[in-house]
Amino acid sequence: MGVYNHIWSKRTIYGETAMPRQPGPPDAACESLVRGSLLTPTVRRDVADLNRQFLELGLSPDLAGDARFAWSEPVRRGLLETDEATRGRMAACPFTIFELLLPPDRPGSVAEPRRVEDGGWPVAAGVTASRWLSFVHLALFLAWRLADSAPMATRIALGLPPSVELRLNEMCPSELVHLATWPGLIRPRWPAHQRFWATLAGAGRRNTSVALQWAHCVGICLLGADRERPASTAGEPGARRRPRP
């Protein structure tokens, strides 16, 4: 717990201006956190797999302009300039590059889920829609499993506050299936934070442990900024965001 609190207190980052200009050695506390027992190799593997799927889906032509992948234009352009191998290394973060945002009510108490068209989503081809639904189910299952067995890992890997962990822990499988149909469930993390994404992409291209660890430490610090300032989006000073439940 001490290491976790150390990270939040040592590097509170509220936007691009707080990020260092020149990468240095990764923070020792951050490195021990993501490499230690808090995030097991299995959790790291599952998070990396979900990140890879999210990037593949978000950059596919079928979902261009989709609100679920609403990166800013500079961020999207930078992602499109990366190759598959670089994106694979970018995906291997100790945290998800997407957010889970639960509705304000329990899934069983809200109205029946709307159709994709009603939610404002573009109608993707059948294969893409199937891949998206599979991704959502896997993301929810990971969050549900971690909320039950490793809540501290949930806060790092998924950036979820304790209140959301508790809600997930209280859900049964049928509620998760219903929740997967909610249109606002998933969105990109830090969609306009161009410098973070450039740092992560640069680390993926260089493919060195120091560069990748530095990018991961920056992301974990941004998670801390998200938790301390829930009323706005990290990397978008002054922007409004929907409060977390």
Secondary structure, DSSP 8 states (H G I E B T S, - for coil): -HHHHHHHHH----SGGGS-SS--S--HHHHHHHHSTTS-HHHHHHHHHHHHHHHHHHTSGGGTT-GGG---HHHHHHHHTS-HHHHHHHH--SS-SEEE---SS-GGGS-----TTTTT-----HHHHHHHHHHHHHHHHHHHHHHHH-HHHHHHHT---HHHHHHHHH--HHHHHHHTT-TTSEEESSTT-HHHHHHHHHHHHHT-HHHHHHHHHHHHHHHHHHHH-TTS-TTSTT-------
